[in-house]
Amino acid sequence: MTLSSKLADVPLTFECAHCGLAFSKKGSWFKSARRFTCAGCQREVRITYDDKIRIFAKHARACAFAHVV
């Protein structure tokens, strides 16, 4: 799966691996981000390509389901 450009302006959600705090950023941010500092625990969190694939796949399924319903 690729990182769909259709989700570039869609808010996607990711949870910190250390504290579980969820945050949202546009898909375009996730495409270029490699790491961020969590607002909850102040730790640096890496975002791997596998993480990005999971984030985009989760939101693509949610969008597809929303269009079916």
C-alpha positions in Angstrom: 0.0 0.0 0.0 1.2 3.5 -0.7 0.5 6.7 1.3 -2.5 8.0 -0.6 -2.4 11.6 -1.7 -6.3 11.5 -1.3 -5.7 11.7 2.5 -3.3 14.7 2.3 -5.8 17.1 3.7 -7.6 14.6 6.0 -6.9 14.7 9.7 -5.3 11.3 10.7 -4.9 10.1 14.2 -1.8 8.5 15.8 -1.2 7.4 19.4 2.1 7.9 21.2 3.8 4.5 21.8 5.0 5.6 25.2 1.9 7.2 26.9 -1.0 6.5 24.5 -1.9 10.1 23.9 -3.7 10.5 20.6 -3.1 13.4 18.3 -4.3 14.4 14.8 -2.4 15.9 11.9 -3.1 16.1 8.2 -2.0 13.2 6.0 0.6 15.4 4.3 2.3 15.9 7.7 2.5 12.2 8.3 4.0 11.7 4.8 7.0 13.8 5.6 7.3 13.4 9.4 10.0 11.0 10.8 9.6 11.9 14.5 7.8 14.2 16.8 7.8 15.2 20.5 4.7 14.0 22.3 2.8 16.7 24.1 1.8 14.2 26.8 5.1 12.6 27.9 7.5 15.0 26.2 9.4 12.0 24.6 10.6 11.9 21.1 8.6 9.4 19.1 9.7 7.9 15.8 7.2 7.3 13.0 8.4 4.5 10.8 7.1 3.8 7.3 5.3 0.8 8.6 3.5 3.1 11.1 2.5 5.4 8.3 1.2 2.5 6.3 -1.0 1.4 9.2 -2.2 5.0 9.8 -3.1 5.5 6.2 -4.7 2.1 5.8 -6.9 2.6 9.0 -8.2 5.9 7.7 -8.6 4.7 4.1 -10.9 1.9 5.5 -12.8 4.3 7.6 -13.3 6.7 4.6 -14.4 3.8 2.4 -16.9 2.6 5.1 -18.3 6.1 5.5 -19.0 6.3 1.7 -20.8 2.9 1.8 -23.1 3.7 4.7 
